Structure formats: structure tokens, C-alpha cells
Amino acid sequence: MKEIKTVVQEIINAPSCYPALREVAQDYLDRLGTDKEKEAAKKLVEYTEECVEKIDDVLQFFQSDAGKKVFGEEKATVLAKQAKEVKAKGGKYCFCPACTAGVELLERKAEIL
């Protein structure tokens, strides 16, 4: 099993990570081993809960005009197909690197809180 530090670093490194979550995740890493670690962990969990997207939401976005504008029509179509496949296999959350790492962090949040 990966260390929590590694999971948090994966969130930070993900191109799809929201800037505010990236900042909070880095703050958590910077505060490891200090008296502010638990406070930073709580904030990280809160931001991660807000940022991890449900598969239905991203599927809808990929199929929307806004999604096609962001990704281009071809890429949005590919992403929508991938989202449908993830959902068909029982996936509940977005499959991007940030959300994937975020889900892992949330599943293991008891380790840092």
C-alpha cells in the first residue's frame, strides 16, 4: 500500500487537479510532523471531498457543449466513452489522476485525521 504522502503527491502532480486543492495538498505535506499537521489534514480532506467528481457529473460535462469547448469535440467524445465504460464497471467517481488519487485519500482519511 502506498504511503499517504505518495497519494497526496499524486494529487498535486495531477494535471487535472484544481489549483486550490493543489495548494491545500502541498500545505499538508509542508506541515507533516508539525503541530499543524492535523489541522492541515482536516482541510485537505474537506477540499478533496469537494473536488472529487462523481462519474455521472463528468460524463454529463464531457457530453455538453462546455465540455466540447474545453477538450475539443473529439477528445470530449473519447472521454465520454471512457466515463461510460467506468460507470458500466461500477465506477462511481471520475477517472482522472486527481480524482483517482483523491478517492484513495478519502478511503484512507482515518490514517491522517
KASUL-V100462 format. One record per run of one state. SS is the DSSP state (helix for helix, strand for strand, loop for the rest). FROM is the first residue (numbers start at 1). TO is the last residue. Records with the same first field share a line. If there is no record, write none. Layout:
SS=FROM-TO ; FROM-TO
This chain:
loop=1-3 ; 14-18 ; 32-36 ; 52-53 ; 64-64 ; 72-72 ; 89-92 ; 94-96 ; 108-108 ; 112-113
helix=4-13 ; 19-31 ; 37-51 ; 55-63 ; 65-71 ; 73-88 ; 97-107 ; 109-111
strand=54-54 ; 93-93
